Amino acid sequence: MRLANLAGRAVLLVDGGAVDVERLTDGKFGPDIRSVLDNWAVFRAEVADVAIDRAERTPYGPADLGTPVPEPRQIFAVGLNYADHAAESNVPAPEFPLIFTKFQSSLAGPATPVSLPSEGVDFEAELVVVIGKETYQVAESDAWSCVAGLTVGQDLSERAVQGRGPVPQFSLGKSFPGFSPCGPAVVSLDEVPHPDDLAIRGWIGDEVLQESRTKELIFSVPELVAYLSGVCTLYPGDLIFTGTPAGVGMGRVPQRFLRPGETLMTEIEGLGRLEIPLEQGCPTSA
């Protein structure tokens, strides 16, 4: 199952187009995404008994899709969660997950243009976890049962703002408009045979920027869900950006940041692709 956001309505992406959830379920779910994720298990059971192959399809393109979870209650992100990225950042691998937040206003769709506020915007290809039920103090062994699905994300970062002050301010530097693109859909776990080991790749044109596998995460998805739920109550639709592998622009010699006119591509095996056009924006006043 691939749950997506088409013109603000919950849809399922299938061969030949998008199926509207509200019409498919005779109004039991939808049109908003929250109504689906808040009742994820019931929705999955309901749709299993519906003949989707006979449902009406709406054609769409990547630019027609919005962020698949437009109103998460919480957005968590994890820093330095690949050993090679920690090494290129000249810091030791963390003993515990390094957690920060991103703000809802930074969310964007899988092909939404992003205006660059400076010449120091960096790229971070990431696997994003979508929580599927209210969760508190879950054991690592049970953590996958709390996940609705996975999607592709980018944790774009304005490095000057991120680095200001006596300590870095991760959240602000990573929350400009469009700095949290996700999509194209929330892919349910039954469609991901090996969710702990997915190829992840980011590139611009012929230039490969990042390439790794999610098995290289220092803290796996179950570890992150267990760790976060040990402190916070997690809610359906919450997002967890799980971290990025090596290759970020700040860690390169010479450094390589995003430029207007480029298209940033990000792909994760079995989940889909982001195609983010980059535009010249107004200089940041932050």
Contacts in CASP RR format, 6 or more apart in sequence:
PFRMAT RR
TARGET T0000
AUTHOR 0000-0000-0000
METHOD contacts of the structure
MODEL  1
MRLANLAGRAVLLVDGGAVDVERLTDGKFGPDIRSVLDNWAVFRAEVADV
AIDRAERTPYGPADLGTPVPEPRQIFAVGLNYADHAAESNVPAPEFPLIF
TKFQSSLAGPATPVSLPSEGVDFEAELVVVIGKETYQVAESDAWSCVAGL
TVGQDLSERAVQGRGPVPQFSLGKSFPGFSPCGPAVVSLDEVPHPDDLAI
RGWIGDEVLQESRTKELIFSVPELVAYLSGVCTLYPGDLIFTGTPAGVGM
GRVPQRFLRPGETLMTEIEGLGRLEIPLEQGCPTSA
1 12 0 8 1.000
1 44 0 8 1.000
1 47 0 8 1.000
1 187 0 8 1.000
1 188 0 8 1.000
1 190 0 8 1.000
1 191 0 8 1.000
2 12 0 8 1.000
2 13 0 8 1.000
2 14 0 8 1.000
2 184 0 8 1.000
2 185 0 8 1.000
2 186 0 8 1.000
2 187 0 8 1.000
2 188 0 8 1.000
2 191 0 8 1.000
3 10 0 8 1.000
3 11 0 8 1.000
3 12 0 8 1.000
3 21 0 8 1.000
3 33 0 8 1.000
3 36 0 8 1.000
3 37 0 8 1.000
3 68 0 8 1.000
3 148 0 8 1.000
3 185 0 8 1.000
3 186 0 8 1.000
3 188 0 8 1.000
4 10 0 8 1.000
4 11 0 8 1.000
4 12 0 8 1.000
4 13 0 8 1.000
4 18 0 8 1.000
4 65 0 8 1.000
4 66 0 8 1.000
4 68 0 8 1.000
4 183 0 8 1.000
4 184 0 8 1.000
4 185 0 8 1.000
4 186 0 8 1.000
5 11 0 8 1.000
5 33 0 8 1.000
5 65 0 8 1.000
5 66 0 8 1.000
5 67 0 8 1.000
5 68 0 8 1.000
5 69 0 8 1.000
5 70 0 8 1.000
5 109 0 8 1.000
6 18 0 8 1.000
6 20 0 8 1.000
6 58 0 8 1.000
6 60 0 8 1.000
6 64 0 8 1.000
6 65 0 8 1.000
6 66 0 8 1.000
7 64 0 8 1.000
8 31 0 8 1.000
8 32 0 8 1.000
8 33 0 8 1.000
8 66 0 8 1.000
8 70 0 8 1.000
9 20 0 8 1.000
9 21 0 8 1.000
9 22 0 8 1.000
9 30 0 8 1.000
9 31 0 8 1.000
9 32 0 8 1.000
10 20 0 8 1.000
10 21 0 8 1.000
10 22 0 8 1.000
10 29 0 8 1.000
10 30 0 8 1.000
10 31 0 8 1.000
10 32 0 8 1.000
10 33 0 8 1.000
10 35 0 8 1.000
10 36 0 8 1.000
11 18 0 8 1.000
11 19 0 8 1.000
11 20 0 8 1.000
11 21 0 8 1.000
11 58 0 8 1.000
12 18 0 8 1.000
12 19 0 8 1.000
12 21 0 8 1.000
12 24 0 8 1.000
12 47 0 8 1.000
12 52 0 8 1.000
13 184 0 8 1.000
13 185 0 8 1.000
14 52 0 8 1.000
14 55 0 8 1.000
14 57 0 8 1.000
16 57 0 8 1.000
16 59 0 8 1.000
17 57 0 8 1.000
17 58 0 8 1.000
17 59 0 8 1.000
17 60 0 8 1.000
18 57 0 8 1.000
18 58 0 8 1.000
18 59 0 8 1.000
18 60 0 8 1.000
19 52 0 8 1.000
19 55 0 8 1.000
19 56 0 8 1.000
19 57 0 8 1.000
19 58 0 8 1.000
20 31 0 8 1.000
20 56 0 8 1.000
20 58 0 8 1.000
21 29 0 8 1.000
21 30 0 8 1.000
21 31 0 8 1.000
21 36 0 8 1.000
22 29 0 8 1.000
22 30 0 8 1.000
22 31 0 8 1.000
23 55 0 8 1.000
23 56 0 8 1.000
24 47 0 8 1.000
24 50 0 8 1.000
24 52 0 8 1.000
24 55 0 8 1.000
25 43 0 8 1.000
25 46 0 8 1.000
25 47 0 8 1.000
25 50 0 8 1.000
28 46 0 8 1.000
29 35 0 8 1.000
29 36 0 8 1.000
29 39 0 8 1.000
29 43 0 8 1.000
29 46 0 8 1.000
30 36 0 8 1.000
32 71 0 8 1.000
33 68 0 8 1.000
33 69 0 8 1.000
33 70 0 8 1.000
33 71 0 8 1.000
34 71 0 8 1.000
34 236 0 8 1.000
34 237 0 8 1.000
36 43 0 8 1.000
37 69 0 8 1.000
37 130 0 8 1.000
37 132 0 8 1.000
37 148 0 8 1.000
37 186 0 8 1.000
37 236 0 8 1.000
37 237 0 8 1.000
38 236 0 8 1.000
40 132 0 8 1.000
40 133 0 8 1.000
40 148 0 8 1.000
40 236 0 8 1.000
41 133 0 8 1.000
44 188 0 8 1.000
61 111 0 8 1.000
62 110 0 8 1.000
62 111 0 8 1.000
62 184 0 8 1.000
62 273 0 8 1.000
62 275 0 8 1.000
63 111 0 8 1.000
63 112 0 8 1.000
65 109 0 8 1.000
65 110 0 8 1.000
65 111 0 8 1.000
65 183 0 8 1.000
65 184 0 8 1.000
65 185 0 8 1.000
66 108 0 8 1.000
66 109 0 8 1.000
66 110 0 8 1.000
66 112 0 8 1.000
66 183 0 8 1.000
67 107 0 8 1.000
67 108 0 8 1.000
67 109 0 8 1.000
67 110 0 8 1.000
67 112 0 8 1.000
67 180 0 8 1.000
67 181 0 8 1.000
67 182 0 8 1.000
67 183 0 8 1.000
68 109 0 8 1.000
68 130 0 8 1.000
68 151 0 8 1.000
68 182 0 8 1.000
68 183 0 8 1.000
68 184 0 8 1.000
68 185 0 8 1.000
68 186 0 8 1.000
69 107 0 8 1.000
69 130 0 8 1.000
69 151 0 8 1.000
69 182 0 8 1.000
69 186 0 8 1.000
69 237 0 8 1.000
69 239 0 8 1.000
70 107 0 8 1.000
71 104 0 8 1.000
72 104 0 8 1.000
72 107 0 8 1.000
72 237 0 8 1.000
72 238 0 8 1.000
72 239 0 8 1.000
73 235 0 8 1.000
73 237 0 8 1.000
73 238 0 8 1.000
74 101 0 8 1.000
74 232 0 8 1.000
74 234 0 8 1.000
74 235 0 8 1.000
74 238 0 8 1.000
74 239 0 8 1.000
75 101 0 8 1.000
75 102 0 8 1.000
75 103 0 8 1.000
75 104 0 8 1.000
75 107 0 8 1.000
75 180 0 8 1.000
75 238 0 8 1.000
75 239 0 8 1.000
75 241 0 8 1.000
76 99 0 8 1.000
76 100 0 8 1.000
76 101 0 8 1.000
76 228 0 8 1.000
76 238 0 8 1.000
76 239 0 8 1.000
76 240 0 8 1.000
76 241 0 8 1.000
77 99 0 8 1.000
77 100 0 8 1.000
77 101 0 8 1.000
77 102 0 8 1.000
77 126 0 8 1.000
77 155 0 8 1.000
77 170 0 8 1.000
77 174 0 8 1.000
77 240 0 8 1.000
77 241 0 8 1.000
77 243 0 8 1.000
78 97 0 8 1.000
78 98 0 8 1.000
78 99 0 8 1.000
78 219 0 8 1.000
78 224 0 8 1.000
78 240 0 8 1.000
78 241 0 8 1.000
78 242 0 8 1.000
78 243 0 8 1.000
79 94 0 8 1.000
79 97 0 8 1.000
79 98 0 8 1.000
79 99 0 8 1.000
79 100 0 8 1.000
79 170 0 8 1.000
79 243 0 8 1.000
79 244 0 8 1.000
80 86 0 8 1.000
80 89 0 8 1.000
80 91 0 8 1.000
80 93 0 8 1.000
80 94 0 8 1.000
80 98 0 8 1.000
80 218 0 8 1.000
80 243 0 8 1.000
81 94 0 8 1.000
81 97 0 8 1.000
81 98 0 8 1.000
81 217 0 8 1.000
81 218 0 8 1.000
81 219 0 8 1.000
81 242 0 8 1.000
81 243 0 8 1.000
81 244 0 8 1.000
82 212 0 8 1.000
82 216 0 8 1.000
82 217 0 8 1.000
82 218 0 8 1.000
82 243 0 8 1.000
82 244 0 8 1.000
82 245 0 8 1.000
82 246 0 8 1.000
83 93 0 8 1.000
83 216 0 8 1.000
83 218 0 8 1.000
84 212 0 8 1.000
84 216 0 8 1.000
84 245 0 8 1.000
84 246 0 8 1.000
85 243 0 8 1.000
85 244 0 8 1.000
85 245 0 8 1.000
85 246 0 8 1.000
85 247 0 8 1.000
85 248 0 8 1.000
86 92 0 8 1.000
86 93 0 8 1.000
86 94 0 8 1.000
86 218 0 8 1.000
87 246 0 8 1.000
88 246 0 8 1.000
88 247 0 8 1.000
88 248 0 8 1.000
88 251 0 8 1.000
89 250 0 8 1.000
89 251 0 8 1.000
93 218 0 8 1.000
94 218 0 8 1.000
96 227 0 8 1.000
97 219 0 8 1.000
97 223 0 8 1.000
97 224 0 8 1.000
97 227 0 8 1.000
97 228 0 8 1.000
99 228 0 8 1.000
100 170 0 8 1.000
100 171 0 8 1.000
100 174 0 8 1.000
101 171 0 8 1.000
102 155 0 8 1.000
102 171 0 8 1.000
102 174 0 8 1.000
102 175 0 8 1.000
102 179 0 8 1.000
102 180 0 8 1.000
102 241 0 8 1.000
103 171 0 8 1.000
103 175 0 8 1.000
105 175 0 8 1.000
105 177 0 8 1.000
106 174 0 8 1.000
106 175 0 8 1.000
106 176 0 8 1.000
106 177 0 8 1.000
106 178 0 8 1.000
106 179 0 8 1.000
106 180 0 8 1.000
107 178 0 8 1.000
107 180 0 8 1.000
107 181 0 8 1.000
107 182 0 8 1.000
108 114 0 8 1.000
108 177 0 8 1.000
108 178 0 8 1.000
108 179 0 8 1.000
108 180 0 8 1.000
108 181 0 8 1.000
108 182 0 8 1.000
108 276 0 8 1.000
109 181 0 8 1.000
109 182 0 8 1.000
109 183 0 8 1.000
109 184 0 8 1.000
109 274 0 8 1.000
110 152 0 8 1.000
110 181 0 8 1.000
110 182 0 8 1.000
110 183 0 8 1.000
110 184 0 8 1.000
110 273 0 8 1.000
110 274 0 8 1.000
110 275 0 8 1.000
110 276 0 8 1.000
111 274 0 8 1.000
111 275 0 8 1.000
111 276 0 8 1.000
111 277 0 8 1.000
112 178 0 8 1.000
112 181 0 8 1.000
112 276 0 8 1.000
113 276 0 8 1.000
113 277 0 8 1.000
113 278 0 8 1.000
113 279 0 8 1.000
114 156 0 8 1.000
114 177 0 8 1.000
114 178 0 8 1.000
114 179 0 8 1.000
114 181 0 8 1.000
114 264 0 8 1.000
114 276 0 8 1.000
114 277 0 8 1.000
114 278 0 8 1.000
114 279 0 8 1.000
115 177 0 8 1.000
115 279 0 8 1.000
115 280 0 8 1.000
115 281 0 8 1.000
115 282 0 8 1.000
116 258 0 8 1.000
116 259 0 8 1.000
116 260 0 8 1.000
116 278 0 8 1.000
116 279 0 8 1.000
116 280 0 8 1.000
116 281 0 8 1.000
117 158 0 8 1.000
117 176 0 8 1.000
117 281 0 8 1.000
117 282 0 8 1.000
117 283 0 8 1.000
117 284 0 8 1.000
118 158 0 8 1.000
118 160 0 8 1.000
118 283 0 8 1.000
118 284 0 8 1.000
119 257 0 8 1.000
119 259 0 8 1.000
120 158 0 8 1.000
120 159 0 8 1.000
120 160 0 8 1.000
120 257 0 8 1.000
120 258 0 8 1.000
121 156 0 8 1.000
121 157 0 8 1.000
121 158 0 8 1.000
121 159 0 8 1.000
121 257 0 8 1.000
121 258 0 8 1.000
122 156 0 8 1.000
122 157 0 8 1.000
122 158 0 8 1.000
122 159 0 8 1.000
122 248 0 8 1.000
122 249 0 8 1.000
122 250 0 8 1.000
122 257 0 8 1.000
122 258 0 8 1.000
123 154 0 8 1.000
123 156 0 8 1.000
123 157 0 8 1.000
123 202 0 8 1.000
123 209 0 8 1.000
123 210 0 8 1.000
123 248 0 8 1.000
123 249 0 8 1.000
123 258 0 8 1.000
123 264 0 8 1.000
124 154 0 8 1.000
124 155 0 8 1.000
124 156 0 8 1.000
124 157 0 8 1.000
124 210 0 8 1.000
124 243 0 8 1.000
124 244 0 8 1.000
124 248 0 8 1.000
125 152 0 8 1.000
125 153 0 8 1.000
125 154 0 8 1.000
125 200 0 8 1.000
125 201 0 8 1.000
125 202 0 8 1.000
125 209 0 8 1.000
125 210 0 8 1.000
125 244 0 8 1.000
125 245 0 8 1.000
125 266 0 8 1.000
125 268 0 8 1.000
126 152 0 8 1.000
126 153 0 8 1.000
126 154 0 8 1.000
126 155 0 8 1.000
126 200 0 8 1.000
126 241 0 8 1.000
126 242 0 8 1.000
126 243 0 8 1.000
126 244 0 8 1.000
127 150 0 8 1.000
127 152 0 8 1.000
127 153 0 8 1.000
127 198 0 8 1.000
127 200 0 8 1.000
127 214 0 8 1.000
127 217 0 8 1.000
127 221 0 8 1.000
127 242 0 8 1.000
127 243 0 8 1.000
127 268 0 8 1.000
127 271 0 8 1.000
128 150 0 8 1.000
128 151 0 8 1.000
128 152 0 8 1.000
128 153 0 8 1.000
128 182 0 8 1.000
128 239 0 8 1.000
128 240 0 8 1.000
128 241 0 8 1.000
128 242 0 8 1.000
129 147 0 8 1.000
129 149 0 8 1.000
129 150 0 8 1.000
129 221 0 8 1.000
129 224 0 8 1.000
129 225 0 8 1.000
129 239 0 8 1.000
129 240 0 8 1.000
129 242 0 8 1.000
130 147 0 8 1.000
130 148 0 8 1.000
130 149 0 8 1.000
130 150 0 8 1.000
130 151 0 8 1.000
130 186 0 8 1.000
130 237 0 8 1.000
130 238 0 8 1.000
130 239 0 8 1.000
131 146 0 8 1.000
131 147 0 8 1.000
131 148 0 8 1.000
131 225 0 8 1.000
131 234 0 8 1.000
131 235 0 8 1.000
131 236 0 8 1.000
131 237 0 8 1.000
131 238 0 8 1.000
131 239 0 8 1.000
131 240 0 8 1.000
132 146 0 8 1.000
132 147 0 8 1.000
132 148 0 8 1.000
132 149 0 8 1.000
132 236 0 8 1.000
132 237 0 8 1.000
133 146 0 8 1.000
133 148 0 8 1.000
133 236 0 8 1.000
134 233 0 8 1.000
134 234 0 8 1.000
134 235 0 8 1.000
134 236 0 8 1.000
135 146 0 8 1.000
135 225 0 8 1.000
135 229 0 8 1.000
135 233 0 8 1.000
135 234 0 8 1.000
135 235 0 8 1.000
136 229 0 8 1.000
136 230 0 8 1.000
136 232 0 8 1.000
136 233 0 8 1.000
136 234 0 8 1.000
137 229 0 8 1.000
137 230 0 8 1.000
138 146 0 8 1.000
138 225 0 8 1.000
138 226 0 8 1.000
138 229 0 8 1.000
138 230 0 8 1.000
139 226 0 8 1.000
140 222 0 8 1.000
140 223 0 8 1.000
140 225 0 8 1.000
140 226 0 8 1.000
141 222 0 8 1.000
143 221 0 8 1.000
143 222 0 8 1.000
143 223 0 8 1.000
143 225 0 8 1.000
143 226 0 8 1.000
143 229 0 8 1.000
144 189 0 8 1.000
144 195 0 8 1.000
144 221 0 8 1.000
144 222 0 8 1.000
144 225 0 8 1.000
146 225 0 8 1.000
146 229 0 8 1.000
146 234 0 8 1.000
147 189 0 8 1.000
147 221 0 8 1.000
147 225 0 8 1.000
148 186 0 8 1.000
148 188 0 8 1.000
148 236 0 8 1.000
148 237 0 8 1.000
149 186 0 8 1.000
149 187 0 8 1.000
149 188 0 8 1.000
149 189 0 8 1.000
149 192 0 8 1.000
150 186 0 8 1.000
150 187 0 8 1.000
150 189 0 8 1.000
150 192 0 8 1.000
150 195 0 8 1.000
150 198 0 8 1.000
150 268 0 8 1.000
150 271 0 8 1.000
151 182 0 8 1.000
151 183 0 8 1.000
151 184 0 8 1.000
151 185 0 8 1.000
151 186 0 8 1.000
151 187 0 8 1.000
151 271 0 8 1.000
152 182 0 8 1.000
152 183 0 8 1.000
152 184 0 8 1.000
152 266 0 8 1.000
152 267 0 8 1.000
152 268 0 8 1.000
152 271 0 8 1.000
152 272 0 8 1.000
152 273 0 8 1.000
152 274 0 8 1.000
153 180 0 8 1.000
153 181 0 8 1.000
153 182 0 8 1.000
153 183 0 8 1.000
153 241 0 8 1.000
153 266 0 8 1.000
153 274 0 8 1.000
154 179 0 8 1.000
154 180 0 8 1.000
154 181 0 8 1.000
154 264 0 8 1.000
154 266 0 8 1.000
154 274 0 8 1.000
154 276 0 8 1.000
155 174 0 8 1.000
155 179 0 8 1.000
155 180 0 8 1.000
155 241 0 8 1.000
155 243 0 8 1.000
155 244 0 8 1.000
156 174 0 8 1.000
156 176 0 8 1.000
156 178 0 8 1.000
156 179 0 8 1.000
156 180 0 8 1.000
156 181 0 8 1.000
156 258 0 8 1.000
157 173 0 8 1.000
157 174 0 8 1.000
157 179 0 8 1.000
157 250 0 8 1.000
158 173 0 8 1.000
158 174 0 8 1.000
158 176 0 8 1.000
158 179 0 8 1.000
158 284 0 8 1.000
159 173 0 8 1.000
159 250 0 8 1.000
159 257 0 8 1.000
160 284 0 8 1.000
161 169 0 8 1.000
161 172 0 8 1.000
161 173 0 8 1.000
161 284 0 8 1.000
161 286 0 8 1.000
162 168 0 8 1.000
162 169 0 8 1.000
162 170 0 8 1.000
162 172 0 8 1.000
162 173 0 8 1.000
162 174 0 8 1.000
163 169 0 8 1.000
163 173 0 8 1.000
172 286 0 8 1.000
173 179 0 8 1.000
173 286 0 8 1.000
174 180 0 8 1.000
176 284 0 8 1.000
180 241 0 8 1.000
181 274 0 8 1.000
181 276 0 8 1.000
182 239 0 8 1.000
182 274 0 8 1.000
183 271 0 8 1.000
183 272 0 8 1.000
183 274 0 8 1.000
184 272 0 8 1.000
184 273 0 8 1.000
184 274 0 8 1.000
185 271 0 8 1.000
185 272 0 8 1.000
187 270 0 8 1.000
187 271 0 8 1.000
187 272 0 8 1.000
189 195 0 8 1.000
191 270 0 8 1.000
192 198 0 8 1.000
192 270 0 8 1.000
192 271 0 8 1.000
195 221 0 8 1.000
196 214 0 8 1.000
196 215 0 8 1.000
196 220 0 8 1.000
196 221 0 8 1.000
197 213 0 8 1.000
197 214 0 8 1.000
197 215 0 8 1.000
198 213 0 8 1.000
198 214 0 8 1.000
198 268 0 8 1.000
198 269 0 8 1.000
198 270 0 8 1.000
198 271 0 8 1.000
199 211 0 8 1.000
199 212 0 8 1.000
199 213 0 8 1.000
199 267 0 8 1.000
199 268 0 8 1.000
199 269 0 8 1.000
200 210 0 8 1.000
200 211 0 8 1.000
200 212 0 8 1.000
200 213 0 8 1.000
200 214 0 8 1.000
200 245 0 8 1.000
200 266 0 8 1.000
200 267 0 8 1.000
200 268 0 8 1.000
200 269 0 8 1.000
201 208 0 8 1.000
201 210 0 8 1.000
201 211 0 8 1.000
201 212 0 8 1.000
201 266 0 8 1.000
201 267 0 8 1.000
201 268 0 8 1.000
202 208 0 8 1.000
202 209 0 8 1.000
202 210 0 8 1.000
202 211 0 8 1.000
202 264 0 8 1.000
202 265 0 8 1.000
202 266 0 8 1.000
202 267 0 8 1.000
203 209 0 8 1.000
203 210 0 8 1.000
203 265 0 8 1.000
204 262 0 8 1.000
204 263 0 8 1.000
204 264 0 8 1.000
204 265 0 8 1.000
205 262 0 8 1.000
205 263 0 8 1.000
205 265 0 8 1.000
209 247 0 8 1.000
209 248 0 8 1.000
209 249 0 8 1.000
209 256 0 8 1.000
210 244 0 8 1.000
210 245 0 8 1.000
210 246 0 8 1.000
210 247 0 8 1.000
210 248 0 8 1.000
211 245 0 8 1.000
212 245 0 8 1.000
212 246 0 8 1.000
214 242 0 8 1.000
214 268 0 8 1.000
216 245 0 8 1.000
217 242 0 8 1.000
217 243 0 8 1.000
219 227 0 8 1.000
221 240 0 8 1.000
221 242 0 8 1.000
224 240 0 8 1.000
224 242 0 8 1.000
225 234 0 8 1.000
225 240 0 8 1.000
228 234 0 8 1.000
228 240 0 8 1.000
249 255 0 8 1.000
249 256 0 8 1.000
249 257 0 8 1.000
250 257 0 8 1.000
258 264 0 8 1.000
258 278 0 8 1.000
259 278 0 8 1.000
260 278 0 8 1.000
260 279 0 8 1.000
260 280 0 8 1.000
260 281 0 8 1.000
261 277 0 8 1.000
261 278 0 8 1.000
261 279 0 8 1.000
262 278 0 8 1.000
263 275 0 8 1.000
263 276 0 8 1.000
263 277 0 8 1.000
263 278 0 8 1.000
264 274 0 8 1.000
264 275 0 8 1.000
264 276 0 8 1.000
264 278 0 8 1.000
265 273 0 8 1.000
265 274 0 8 1.000
265 275 0 8 1.000
265 276 0 8 1.000
266 273 0 8 1.000
266 274 0 8 1.000
266 276 0 8 1.000
267 273 0 8 1.000
267 274 0 8 1.000
END
